[in-house]
Amino acid sequence: MAQPRLNSVIRALEEGKTPIATFVSPPSIEGAIALSTTAYDAVVFEYEHHPYDIKDLRDCLQYMLNRRQILERGTLSPGVTPFVRIPPNGAEMSQWIAKQVLDVGAYGIVWPHVGTVEEAYNAVASCRYPRPKSAPAFRPEGQRGDAPVTAARYWGLTQQEYYARADVWPLNPQGELLVIIMCEEVKAIDNLPRILSEVPGIGVVLIGEGDLSQNLGCPRQYDHPAVVEAMTAIRRICQEHHVPCGHPHVESHNLENVLKEGYGFLMTAPVRSYAVLDACRTKLGRVTS
């Protein structure tokens, strides 16, 4: 019998639904508590534009846990799944940061500024444990170091159960880790067909329209024809490769258009109210929890 899905974003995608997430920016215990019982599918702790602090993240993840929620829902699946956006790749390709955030229990990583096949391969490989070459879906070859104690406890699993499920989806259909790469420069768009053809294990491509508009010479002019054309190209490439494309700034003024364009993953602005979340769920027919 199939085990209940732990990652609610993966569950939504498997069911043909559109997941909705938001940033916790800056990461804080207060933000974690406030968002832990909302109707979001996921929250993304934002460490691209805030100082990276693994102890701070660990505290935030602990405060996402709610014992009453676990009891009432009768499942180990978190009510709202915690992801992390890590700092952009440097020469070391950020593998050490990916390892640390996974080791404290994150269910997925948002990788900013992924613009080449090599960077995309690294993103997936960093989230996988090594395995024999004879194993199914051997590549991308796992680079994650073995230290599962904290993450397994956070997920509520034994270490062996954690090993079986701590792999990337959809490359491993039983995997509970989601790799989200951000496409936010012209180079990345040019390379995206190769990335999605040659690197299995990418769960979502999230457009970074702020940086993309900078790269196109029209900063934050999201209605500029060059930005619209670039975002349309990213969506088309994702559709051709059957990978969900995410929109990073869903607000009340653009919600109708975002849904019409067929985005498969929605990020609302860092929460100030839950009006946009409620509007998204209503439009998507996801009013009931």
ROMI-753236 format. One record per residue (C-alpha): residue in three letters; chain; x, y, z; residue number from 1. Coordinates in steps of 0.5 Angstrom, whole numbers, plus 500, padded with zeros to 3 digits. Example, Ala and Ser with C-alpha at 12.3 -4.5 7.8 and 13.67 -1.06 7.14 Angstrom:
BEGIN
+--------+------+-----+-----+-----+------+
| vexkol | kefi |  c1 |  c2 |  c3 | keba |
+--------+------+-----+-----+-----+------+
|    ALA |    A | 525 | 491 | 516 |    1 |
|    SER |    A | 527 | 498 | 514 |    2 |
+--------+------+-----+-----+-----+------+
This chain:
BEGIN
+--------+------+-----+-----+-----+------+
| vexkol | kefi |  c1 |  c2 |  c3 | keba |
+--------+------+-----+-----+-----+------+
|    MET |    A | 500 | 500 | 500 |    1 |
|    ALA |    A | 503 | 507 | 498 |    2 |
|    GLN |    A | 505 | 511 | 504 |    3 |
|    PRO |    A | 501 | 518 | 505 |    4 |
|    ARG |    A | 505 | 523 | 502 |    5 |
|    LEU |    A | 509 | 528 | 507 |    6 |
|    ASN |    A | 510 | 534 | 502 |    7 |
|    SER |    A | 504 | 538 | 501 |    8 |
|    VAL |    A | 506 | 541 | 495 |    9 |
|    ILE |    A | 508 | 535 | 491 |   10 |
|    ARG |    A | 501 | 532 | 493 |   11 |
|    ALA |    A | 498 | 538 | 490 |   12 |
|    LEU |    A | 502 | 537 | 484 |   13 |
|    GLU |    A | 500 | 529 | 483 |   14 |
|    GLU |    A | 493 | 531 | 484 |   15 |
|    GLY |    A | 493 | 536 | 478 |   16 |
|    LYS |    A | 492 | 542 | 483 |   17 |
|    THR |    A | 496 | 548 | 483 |   18 |
|    PRO |    A | 500 | 549 | 490 |   19 |
|    ILE |    A | 500 | 556 | 493 |   20 |
|    ALA |    A | 506 | 558 | 497 |   21 |
|    THR |    A | 509 | 565 | 500 |   22 |
|    PHE |    A | 516 | 567 | 503 |   23 |
|    VAL |    A | 518 | 568 | 510 |   24 |
|    SER |    A | 522 | 574 | 509 |   25 |
|    PRO |    A | 526 | 575 | 514 |   26 |
|    PRO |    A | 526 | 568 | 517 |   27 |
|    SER |    A | 523 | 569 | 524 |   28 |
|    ILE |    A | 520 | 565 | 529 |   29 |
|    GLU |    A | 514 | 569 | 529 |   30 |
|    GLY |    A | 513 | 568 | 522 |   31 |
|    ALA |    A | 514 | 561 | 522 |   32 |
|    ILE |    A | 508 | 561 | 528 |   33 |
|    ALA |    A | 504 | 565 | 524 |   34 |
|    LEU |    A | 504 | 561 | 518 |   35 |
|    SER |    A | 504 | 554 | 521 |   36 |
|    THR |    A | 496 | 554 | 521 |   37 |
|    THR |    A | 495 | 557 | 515 |   38 |
|    ALA |    A | 492 | 554 | 508 |   39 |
|    TYR |    A | 498 | 555 | 504 |   40 |
|    ASP |    A | 501 | 549 | 501 |   41 |
|    ALA |    A | 508 | 551 | 503 |   42 |
|    VAL |    A | 513 | 557 | 506 |   43 |
|    VAL |    A | 519 | 559 | 503 |   44 |
|    PHE |    A | 524 | 561 | 509 |   45 |
|    GLU |    A | 528 | 567 | 505 |   46 |
|    TYR |    A | 536 | 567 | 505 |   47 |
|    GLU |    A | 538 | 569 | 499 |   48 |
|    HIS |    A | 537 | 576 | 501 |   49 |
|    HIS |    A | 537 | 576 | 509 |   50 |
|    PRO |    A | 543 | 573 | 513 |   51 |
|    TYR |    A | 544 | 566 | 512 |   52 |
|    ASP |    A | 543 | 563 | 519 |   53 |
|    ILE |    A | 542 | 555 | 520 |   54 |
|    LYS |    A | 541 | 556 | 528 |   55 |
|    ASP |    A | 535 | 561 | 526 |   56 |
|    LEU |    A | 533 | 556 | 521 |   57 |
|    ARG |    A | 533 | 550 | 525 |   58 |
|    ASP |    A | 529 | 554 | 530 |   59 |
|    CYS |    A | 524 | 557 | 525 |   60 |
|    LEU |    A | 523 | 549 | 523 |   61 |
|    GLN |    A | 521 | 547 | 530 |   62 |
|    TYR |    A | 516 | 553 | 531 |   63 |
|    MET |    A | 513 | 550 | 525 |   64 |
|    LEU |    A | 511 | 544 | 528 |   65 |
|    ASN |    A | 504 | 544 | 532 |   66 |
|    ARG |    A | 502 | 538 | 536 |   67 |
|    ARG |    A | 495 | 540 | 536 |   68 |
|    GLN |    A | 495 | 540 | 529 |   69 |
|    ILE |    A | 499 | 533 | 528 |   70 |
|    LEU |    A | 493 | 530 | 533 |   71 |
|    GLU |    A | 487 | 533 | 529 |   72 |
|    ARG |    A | 490 | 532 | 522 |   73 |
|    GLY |    A | 492 | 525 | 524 |   74 |
|    THR |    A | 498 | 525 | 519 |   75 |
|    LEU |    A | 506 | 526 | 520 |   76 |
|    SER |    A | 505 | 531 | 514 |   77 |
|    PRO |    A | 506 | 538 | 516 |   78 |
|    GLY |    A | 500 | 543 | 515 |   79 |
|    VAL |    A | 505 | 547 | 511 |   80 |
|    THR |    A | 511 | 545 | 508 |   81 |
|    PRO |    A | 517 | 548 | 510 |   82 |
|    PHE |    A | 522 | 550 | 504 |   83 |
|    VAL |    A | 528 | 554 | 504 |   84 |
|    ARG |    A | 531 | 559 | 499 |   85 |
|    ILE |    A | 538 | 559 | 499 |   86 |
|    PRO |    A | 544 | 564 | 497 |   87 |
|    PRO |    A | 546 | 564 | 490 |   88 |
|    ASN |    A | 551 | 559 | 487 |   89 |
|    GLY |    A | 558 | 561 | 488 |   90 |
|    ALA |    A | 564 | 557 | 486 |   91 |
|    GLU |    A | 563 | 552 | 491 |   92 |
|    MET |    A | 556 | 551 | 488 |   93 |
|    SER |    A | 553 | 552 | 495 |   94 |
|    GLN |    A | 553 | 544 | 496 |   95 |
|    TRP |    A | 554 | 545 | 503 |   96 |
|    ILE |    A | 548 | 550 | 505 |   97 |
|    ALA |    A | 544 | 545 | 501 |   98 |
|    LYS |    A | 546 | 540 | 506 |   99 |
|    GLN |    A | 545 | 544 | 512 |  100 |
|    VAL |    A | 538 | 546 | 510 |  101 |
|    LEU |    A | 536 | 539 | 509 |  102 |
|    ASP |    A | 539 | 536 | 515 |  103 |
|    VAL |    A | 535 | 540 | 519 |  104 |
|    GLY |    A | 529 | 538 | 516 |  105 |
|    ALA |    A | 527 | 542 | 510 |  106 |
|    TYR |    A | 523 | 539 | 505 |  107 |
|    GLY |    A | 525 | 543 | 499 |  108 |
|    ILE |    A | 530 | 548 | 496 |  109 |
|    VAL |    A | 529 | 554 | 492 |  110 |
|    TRP |    A | 536 | 555 | 488 |  111 |
|    PRO |    A | 536 | 562 | 485 |  112 |
|    HIS |    A | 540 | 564 | 479 |  113 |
|    VAL |    A | 541 | 557 | 476 |  114 |
|    GLY |    A | 543 | 559 | 469 |  115 |
|    THR |    A | 547 | 553 | 466 |  116 |
|    VAL |    A | 546 | 545 | 465 |  117 |
|    GLU |    A | 552 | 544 | 470 |  118 |
|    GLU |    A | 548 | 549 | 476 |  119 |
|    ALA |    A | 542 | 545 | 475 |  120 |
|    TYR |    A | 545 | 538 | 475 |  121 |
|    ASN |    A | 549 | 541 | 482 |  122 |
|    ALA |    A | 542 | 543 | 485 |  123 |
|    VAL |    A | 539 | 536 | 484 |  124 |
|    ALA |    A | 545 | 532 | 486 |  125 |
|    SER |    A | 546 | 536 | 492 |  126 |
|    CYS |    A | 539 | 534 | 495 |  127 |
|    ARG |    A | 541 | 526 | 493 |  128 |
|    TYR |    A | 544 | 521 | 498 |  129 |
|    PRO |    A | 550 | 517 | 494 |  130 |
|    ARG |    A | 547 | 511 | 491 |  131 |
|    PRO |    A | 550 | 505 | 487 |  132 |
|    LYS |    A | 551 | 506 | 480 |  133 |
|    SER |    A | 547 | 500 | 479 |  134 |
|    ALA |    A | 541 | 503 | 482 |  135 |
|    PRO |    A | 535 | 506 | 478 |  136 |
|    ALA |    A | 535 | 513 | 477 |  137 |
|    PHE |    A | 543 | 514 | 479 |  138 |
|    ARG |    A | 544 | 520 | 475 |  139 |
|    PRO |    A | 544 | 526 | 478 |  140 |
|    GLU |    A | 549 | 523 | 482 |  141 |
|    GLY |    A | 548 | 524 | 489 |  142 |
|    GLN |    A | 553 | 529 | 493 |  143 |
|    ARG |    A | 549 | 530 | 500 |  144 |
|    GLY |    A | 553 | 527 | 506 |  145 |
|    ASP |    A | 550 | 522 | 511 |  146 |
|    ALA |    A | 547 | 525 | 517 |  147 |
|    PRO |    A | 540 | 524 | 517 |  148 |
|    VAL |    A | 539 | 524 | 525 |  149 |
|    THR |    A | 536 | 531 | 526 |  150 |
|    ALA |    A | 532 | 531 | 519 |  151 |
|    ALA |    A | 529 | 524 | 520 |  152 |
|    ARG |    A | 527 | 526 | 527 |  153 |
|    TYR |    A | 523 | 532 | 524 |  154 |
|    TRP |    A | 520 | 528 | 519 |  155 |
|    GLY |    A | 517 | 523 | 524 |  156 |
|    LEU |    A | 521 | 517 | 521 |  157 |
|    THR |    A | 526 | 512 | 523 |  158 |
|    GLN |    A | 533 | 513 | 519 |  159 |
|    GLN |    A | 532 | 508 | 514 |  160 |
|    GLU |    A | 525 | 510 | 513 |  161 |
|    TYR |    A | 528 | 517 | 512 |  162 |
|    TYR |    A | 533 | 515 | 507 |  163 |
|    ALA |    A | 527 | 511 | 503 |  164 |
|    ARG |    A | 524 | 518 | 502 |  165 |
|    ALA |    A | 529 | 523 | 502 |  166 |
|    ASP |    A | 530 | 523 | 495 |  167 |
|    VAL |    A | 528 | 528 | 489 |  168 |
|    TRP |    A | 521 | 528 | 486 |  169 |
|    PRO |    A | 519 | 526 | 481 |  170 |
|    LEU |    A | 525 | 523 | 479 |  171 |
|    ASN |    A | 524 | 518 | 485 |  172 |
|    PRO |    A | 516 | 518 | 485 |  173 |
|    GLN |    A | 517 | 516 | 493 |  174 |
|    GLY |    A | 521 | 522 | 494 |  175 |
|    GLU |    A | 519 | 528 | 498 |  176 |
|    LEU |    A | 524 | 533 | 497 |  177 |
|    LEU |    A | 523 | 538 | 491 |  178 |
|    VAL |    A | 528 | 542 | 487 |  179 |
|    ILE |    A | 526 | 549 | 485 |  180 |
|    ILE |    A | 530 | 552 | 480 |  181 |
|    MET |    A | 530 | 560 | 479 |  182 |
|    CYS |    A | 530 | 562 | 472 |  183 |
|    GLU |    A | 532 | 569 | 472 |  184 |
|    GLU |    A | 536 | 571 | 466 |  185 |
|    VAL |    A | 537 | 571 | 459 |  186 |
|    LYS |    A | 542 | 566 | 459 |  187 |
|    ALA |    A | 538 | 561 | 463 |  188 |
|    ILE |    A | 532 | 562 | 458 |  189 |
|    ASP |    A | 537 | 560 | 453 |  190 |
|    ASN |    A | 539 | 554 | 456 |  191 |
|    LEU |    A | 533 | 552 | 459 |  192 |
|    PRO |    A | 531 | 547 | 454 |  193 |
|    ARG |    A | 538 | 543 | 455 |  194 |
|    ILE |    A | 537 | 544 | 463 |  195 |
|    LEU |    A | 530 | 540 | 463 |  196 |
|    SER |    A | 532 | 535 | 457 |  197 |
|    GLU |    A | 539 | 533 | 461 |  198 |
|    VAL |    A | 537 | 534 | 468 |  199 |
|    PRO |    A | 532 | 530 | 471 |  200 |
|    GLY |    A | 529 | 531 | 478 |  201 |
|    ILE |    A | 527 | 538 | 477 |  202 |
|    GLY |    A | 520 | 539 | 480 |  203 |
|    VAL |    A | 519 | 546 | 479 |  204 |
|    VAL |    A | 522 | 552 | 475 |  205 |
|    LEU |    A | 520 | 559 | 478 |  206 |
|    ILE |    A | 521 | 565 | 474 |  207 |
|    GLY |    A | 525 | 571 | 478 |  208 |
|    GLU |    A | 522 | 576 | 474 |  209 |
|    GLY |    A | 525 | 582 | 478 |  210 |
|    ASP |    A | 532 | 580 | 476 |  211 |
|    LEU |    A | 530 | 578 | 469 |  212 |
|    SER |    A | 527 | 585 | 468 |  213 |
|    GLN |    A | 534 | 587 | 471 |  214 |
|    ASN |    A | 538 | 583 | 466 |  215 |
|    LEU |    A | 533 | 586 | 460 |  216 |
|    GLY |    A | 534 | 593 | 462 |  217 |
|    CYS |    A | 527 | 595 | 464 |  218 |
|    PRO |    A | 528 | 594 | 472 |  219 |
|    ARG |    A | 521 | 592 | 475 |  220 |
|    GLN |    A | 517 | 594 | 469 |  221 |
|    TYR |    A | 513 | 587 | 469 |  222 |
|    ASP |    A | 509 | 589 | 464 |  223 |
|    HIS |    A | 514 | 591 | 459 |  224 |
|    PRO |    A | 514 | 587 | 452 |  225 |
|    ALA |    A | 521 | 584 | 453 |  226 |
|    VAL |    A | 519 | 582 | 460 |  227 |
|    VAL |    A | 512 | 579 | 458 |  228 |
|    GLU |    A | 516 | 576 | 452 |  229 |
|    ALA |    A | 521 | 573 | 456 |  230 |
|    MET |    A | 516 | 570 | 461 |  231 |
|    THR |    A | 512 | 567 | 456 |  232 |
|    ALA |    A | 518 | 563 | 453 |  233 |
|    ILE |    A | 520 | 560 | 460 |  234 |
|    ARG |    A | 512 | 558 | 460 |  235 |
|    ARG |    A | 513 | 555 | 453 |  236 |
|    ILE |    A | 519 | 551 | 455 |  237 |
|    CYS |    A | 516 | 548 | 461 |  238 |
|    GLN |    A | 510 | 546 | 458 |  239 |
|    GLU |    A | 514 | 543 | 453 |  240 |
|    HIS |    A | 518 | 539 | 458 |  241 |
|    HIS |    A | 512 | 538 | 463 |  242 |
|    VAL |    A | 515 | 541 | 468 |  243 |
|    PRO |    A | 511 | 546 | 472 |  244 |
|    CYS |    A | 512 | 553 | 472 |  245 |
|    GLY |    A | 512 | 558 | 478 |  246 |
|    HIS |    A | 510 | 565 | 478 |  247 |
|    PRO |    A | 514 | 569 | 484 |  248 |
|    HIS |    A | 509 | 575 | 485 |  249 |
|    VAL |    A | 502 | 573 | 485 |  250 |
|    GLU |    A | 498 | 579 | 488 |  251 |
|    SER |    A | 490 | 581 | 487 |  252 |
|    HIS |    A | 492 | 586 | 481 |  253 |
|    ASN |    A | 495 | 580 | 477 |  254 |
|    LEU |    A | 491 | 574 | 479 |  255 |
|    GLU |    A | 487 | 573 | 474 |  256 |
|    ASN |    A | 492 | 574 | 468 |  257 |
|    VAL |    A | 497 | 569 | 472 |  258 |
|    LEU |    A | 491 | 564 | 472 |  259 |
|    LYS |    A | 490 | 565 | 465 |  260 |
|    GLU |    A | 497 | 564 | 463 |  261 |
|    GLY |    A | 497 | 557 | 466 |  262 |
|    TYR |    A | 502 | 558 | 472 |  263 |
|    GLY |    A | 503 | 551 | 476 |  264 |
|    PHE |    A | 506 | 554 | 482 |  265 |
|    LEU |    A | 504 | 560 | 485 |  266 |
|    MET |    A | 508 | 565 | 490 |  267 |
|    THR |    A | 504 | 570 | 493 |  268 |
|    ALA |    A | 508 | 576 | 496 |  269 |
|    PRO |    A | 511 | 576 | 503 |  270 |
|    VAL |    A | 505 | 576 | 507 |  271 |
|    ARG |    A | 502 | 582 | 510 |  272 |
|    SER |    A | 494 | 579 | 510 |  273 |
|    TYR |    A | 491 | 573 | 507 |  274 |
|    ALA |    A | 487 | 576 | 502 |  275 |
|    VAL |    A | 491 | 574 | 496 |  276 |
|    LEU |    A | 491 | 567 | 499 |  277 |
|    ASP |    A | 484 | 567 | 500 |  278 |
|    ALA |    A | 483 | 569 | 493 |  279 |
|    CYS |    A | 488 | 564 | 490 |  280 |
|    ARG |    A | 484 | 558 | 493 |  281 |
|    THR |    A | 477 | 561 | 491 |  282 |
|    LYS |    A | 479 | 562 | 484 |  283 |
|    LEU |    A | 483 | 555 | 484 |  284 |
|    GLY |    A | 477 | 551 | 487 |  285 |
|    ARG |    A | 481 | 550 | 493 |  286 |
|    VAL |    A | 476 | 553 | 498 |  287 |
|    THR |    A | 476 | 547 | 503 |  288 |
|    SER |    A | 482 | 545 | 507 |  289 |
+--------+------+-----+-----+-----+------+
